[in-house]
Amino acid sequence: MVVPLQGPAGIFGPSCEAVGDLVARDLNTAGGVLGREVEIEVIDGGSPPATVATTVGELARAGRIDAVSGWHISSVRRALAPVLAGRIPYAYTALYEGGEDHPGVYCTGETPRMQLEPALRWLRDNAGVRRWFVVGDDYVWPRLSLAAVRRYAARLGLELVGGAFVELGSGRMDSAVERVARSGSDAVLMLLVGQDAVRFNRAFTRHGLPDSILRFSPLMDENMLLASGAAATRGMVVASAYFPSLIDANSMDLQGRYAALHGSRAPVLGSVAESCYEGAQLLSTMIQRSGSLTDLGGVADGLAYDGPRGVVEFQGRVARQRVYLAVANGFDFDVITAL
């Protein structure tokens, strides 16, 4: 399980590790995978991408691991995918920019077409938001997502009035916030990871902007919400395939088993950690169906299951799933609608 233990995405690490314990227990309670006991080895996905790829590649070549999953940024996936292609299956669970085509890579996360385009349309029609400023970390997911947003804006009659990219993990947000304030935008699209989004939220609030400019993010889990603070997330809109606040039997069951295993002081099980559970369960399902650890063939194509996110269906090696729009409310999210 490749999850970030340092850097701006390190805020997700504790909950991802904790859910790894849960998914191993659940799989082993059900008899393991092909009759073998499941063990989770955590690799720090917050290290430089080349370092992660070298570490995981060595484990795969040595036969120490049979599959890879976990939430990590797209730069890490781009380094890992060529190393693992054709060797062992790899379930990539983070939201991402789309377009992943290496053999043996199965993407369970949201893409801009599922997440950004329908959210931009809904906010135009229901909140009158037409003028957008984009702030993103300077790496592949925000860059390619912005390219997609430009296409959506043209189709939806929206205006992109400006943008700013910041160095991943730099924490320098005041300049970007000042540019947002001068832009005349109705809203800002945040393509920021973990602690970078937390720092942006705090700077945005210091500059007194929440009452005049809406914020929308496709990546804002409960850990980021808690770290930002209620005052710094007031009115923020978020799109995700999973919110713990959804009243769904599968989600409530997952939350209950997580709490029973780890207790009331466990890290918050938000959308990022839930994706790690999803990825491991997907790999188990595919391996069990194929009867092989390596030759999964086209077993994912057409695969559908009902889990904590509701019904997830694979077309090829990419998941299709319902995405929800929610608004931050103190230390939780209130779901507004399904997109």
C-alpha angles and dihedrals in degrees: 000000000000109000132153116263096170141025126043092319092049087095086079096050102089095050092045092051091047093051089049088062089051097049092048090052093047094049093046092047086056092052102275124259115311086344094303126120115252118233124183121217112191118216120191105249090183091074119097109293094243090052092051091048092050093049095047093042091055091050091050094048091049092052091242093128132037100191141008130221140150146103117287136138123279094253088064092046091052090054094043101044098067091046093052100035111123092000109077133349118268124198110196108200106181126100106259146173096267129236100095107153108160112130115258095022115121117190117207099171134095122273129207091257091057097037116022105036097052091042092052089049093049093048090049093051099039106029101027092239111161108140114070137187117195124212118184145162111257104253140087103290097053093038096052093038089056089053088055092046090055089058092047092048091055091051095044098044094246127146125226103208098180149328144209133197120203130197110267108258096003094118092211104135107141094086092051091047091050090053090051090052092053096043101080090229125157092213145003124229109215116209093173131133127231114297092016089063090046091055091046091052091051093048091045089055094045088057091053096240106131093088095052107031126047120222123214125185133177089198116052117120128179093267090058090045092054093045092050094048130228094274092053096050101043110142095003114152120215134186121206142144090233137042121167088220091068109110098230127138095228093048093046090049091052092049091048094051091046092052092045091053100042106023133228095306095058120124113273112273100226134161096286094053091042089056089059090055089048093051096051092047090050092052091048092050093049094046092048091049094048094041089223137092093214113022102067094147111174095334092125096056108101092004111146131179139168111235142143089305093050119243114359118187127187124222104190104321097328125093123233114203143154115271123206133206118221140172124225112250112182105296099348142047126252109211111228103182147333111257 
